[in-house]
Amino acid sequence: MLFDKSLTLDTITAAAPGARPREKYVVVGRFTPNGHGPPPARELAARLSKSGNIVVTVANAPSPALVPLRFRSRRLWGETTAAIDQLTKTPFTAVMYPAGLGFDAIDKPRWQNRKMEQWRRIKLAAIIANRAKKCVFLPDVTSRQTPLWASLLLVAVIRILARNNSRIYWGSRTSKHLVARLTVKRSLSPPARENIVEIRGITDDQSGLARNALMSAEAFALAGIPTSMSDRLATRHLKRPLTLHHVNADQIPHQMPKADSSLHIGFLLWELEVLPRSHLQAGKLMNEVWVPSRYVQKVYEKVYECPVVNVGKGFALPDLPASNMAEYGINASHHVILMCFDAHSSVERKNPLAAVRAFLAAFPNAPNVRLIIKTTPVDPSHWGDPNGQMHQIRTMGLRDPRVIVDERMLPFNDLLALIKRADCVVSPHRAEGFGYIPAYAMWYGRPVIVTDYSGTREICDANTAYPVPYKLVNARVGETITPLRNAQWAEIGVEALANAMCEVRSAGEPVSGPNQSALRSKIAPYQIHPADAGKTIPRQAYCLGRVGGLIIYL
């Protein structure tokens, strides 16, 4: 059996310079952020799409998958094979990570049922590999998601059934090299790459970490500073290379295996006022730390000896039509209160149950009022919902149809369209590092009701939002992502939250009290320098010049 150990990928990627023609990729892989092993397939899919390719992703839900893999019953398996038949009608290149086939998710106790699911996963991989015009298979024997026997069997099956069109690459280094080759944008005049900003971390999902990474890349590009995430020609130069880490602090030691000449800066987020022990080592490794709010700045300044700088936020959202919400049975006469959150960021911290209780208290009999709890799919055993808030909310929704729970994965623009249509956006969080959803709502001039605590205070005050009082309570064991001693967070006043909902509804205006110009003044782009009059760029780029004066020639 022949295994390719070198990356001679001319048969996989276009070798000629210039713009690459659009190509269809089917990516099967691991879709959750992972700091070890091969790059997550979700990141690969995002980078391919950004390069102008047509990408169809296949993965275990929850994911951005257009074809979710479902194996548990004959009916679900039939739905999956029908979807695969549809997507393989046109020529495509397949890139497969065995971890994306979800062997670790098989929990059937009976031996026969478990083997049937395993066989279906192997069969699916063989179907995709056999139908692809080119197939790249990336087994990683160090992965815990896929048993070694399954990886070896998949390799054998693919080499037998798709020998002429398949390539097999082992190990994380070759996998990362492959991702770079597949997603690189070739240009006739490539920018100089010495002393660039290397952006490391999560860059491809909807989390706050990924949003920060993309904002940083855009800010550097607009400031004319070369980065690993942009191929724009740079107009400014670094005195030394810079590595910007967009991960949680506990992952930074894994991203710095050895010393180098780069200046290391961590863009960090944290929600509680107490840091876990796993975050402490990063403070000794970083030359500097950037944070998005004064609240997070104070958290890290208490512990870290390196400079901790609040670079704030700067972003611009697209001008898109508001959702008509017809799929929810909502029309123009309904007053809509919306709460959005990612369940994987901790249901307990986002605290949606407080929003439901306040809604029912504020509008016990109002027929034209609706509350939408927009979240993401979450397993009942997920660590972030130890007190079963989502189960209680679903039960309340069954009793009162005015409470609508939506747990689908939505494209980002569809989420923004929901926010733009809402008459009010509520965030009863216990703690936030910054608060993207309130910021998005403020951008579109929506009234925002928010817990008057933590990072949201950076943009939400009595002039721009409806801050609701709270009391600090102890976070109990199991409620936080990392066990912490003496950690406290906010418990919003449900009665005060209900009163704020009534106040917004009685006002009857898209923006009441707070006005839209005041809202946008908190988050709109800033000027970088008087000499650059007329050039507006995000605030992060402005701060780069102010903060990084020792690094960057301005």
C-alpha positions, 0 to 999 in steps of 0.5 A: 500500500502506498502512502504519500508523505510529501505534499506534491499537490499539483494534482490537487491545486492549480499550479498556474499563477493568477486567479484560481477558477471556482471549484466545488469542494466537499469537506468532511471533517471535525467542525469544533475548534481544536488547538491540536492535531489537523486544522478543523475542517470548519476552518478549511471550509471557511477559508475555501469559501473566502477564496471564492470556491464553492464549498459543501460541508458535511459533518455532525450537527451542530455545525455549519453543515449543509449536509448533516450526517445522521446514521441512527436509524434507517430513515435518517441514513436514507436522508443522508445518502439522498443528500450525498447523492444530490451533492455528488452530481457535479464534479468536486474535490473531496477533503476528508478528516475521519474525525468528522465522521463521528465515531466517538459519538456512537453510543448504542449499547447493543453490539450489532447496532454499534457496528451498523453505525460504524459501517455506515460511516465507513460506507459514506466515506467510501462513496464520497471518495469514489465519486470525487474527481480528486480526494484528499484523506487526512487520517490523524492517528493521534486523534481521540475522535476516531479509533486507530482501527477505523482510521486504518480501515478507512485508508484501506477502503479508500485506497482500494475503491478510489486508488487513482484519484486519492491522496493520503497524508499523515500527521498534523504538519502535512495537514496544515500545509495542505490547508495552506495550499488549498486556500492560498490566493495566488497573485502576480505581485505577492506582498512582502512576508517578512515581519508580518502579523501572524494571527493564530487561533479560532477564525472560522465560527460565530464565537467571540474569539473568531469574531475578534480574529476576523476583526483584527485581520481586517483592522490590520489590512485597513491600516496597511499592516501585513498579516497571515490572513491577508494578501493585500500589499502592505504600506507599513512595516513592522520592526519585528514579527508579531504573533497575535493569539486569538484563543482562550488564555489556557490555550496559549502555552500550546501555541508557543512550543518554543521561543522565537523572535516574535512579539507575542500578544494575546487577544483575550476574553473572559467573563468572570472577575476571577481567573482560573489557574489554567490562565495564569501561565499565559501571563508569563509568556505574553509580551502584551495582552489586548482586551475588548473592554475595561471590565476584562482589562481589570480582570487580567491586570489583577494577575498579569505583569505584562501590559494589558490594553483595552483596544475596544471594538470596531465593526460595521454591519451590512445594510440588509432587509429585516426578517419578516418572521413569517416562519414564526407565525409573526406579522407586523402587528406583533411586538417582538422581544428577541434574545440570542445566544450561543448555547456552547458559550454557557446557557447558565451564563447567558441566563435565558430563563430570566428573560422568559420569566420576565416576559410572562410577568410583564405580559401575562395576557397580551396577545400580540407580544412574542418572545423569541429565544434564538439559540444553537443546538445543545445536548441535554447533557451539555456542561453549560446547562447544569440547571436545565434552563433550556428544558424549563424554557421548552416546557414554558413554550409548550404552555404558552405559544407566545414563547418561541424557541429556535435552536437552528444554526442560522447564517450570520446575515439571517441572524442579523435580519432577526435582530433588525426586525426585533422591537427589543433585544434583551440580554439578561447575562450573568457576565460578558466580556463584551457582548456582541448581540447587544452591540449588533442590536445597537448598530441597527437602532434596536432598543437593548435591555441588558444586565448592568454588569461586566463588559456590556457597560462599555457601550450600554448605559442609560443614554444608549440602552436600558440597563437593569440592576442586579445583585452579585451571587456566588457561582456554584460548582458546575455552573462555570466552564472551569471550576473557580473558588469565590467566583461571583456573577450577576443575578438580574432582577426579574421584576426590573427586567419585566418593567423594562420590557413594558417600558420599551413596549409602551414607548412604541418607537424603534429607538426610545430614550436612547437615540440611534446616533448615540448608539452608533457613537459607541461602536462606529468606526474611528479615525486613525490619524488626522493625517488620514482625514477621510479614511475611516477604519475600525477602532482596533486599527486606530488602537494599533497605532496608539498601542503598538507605537514601539512595534509599528512605523506610523 
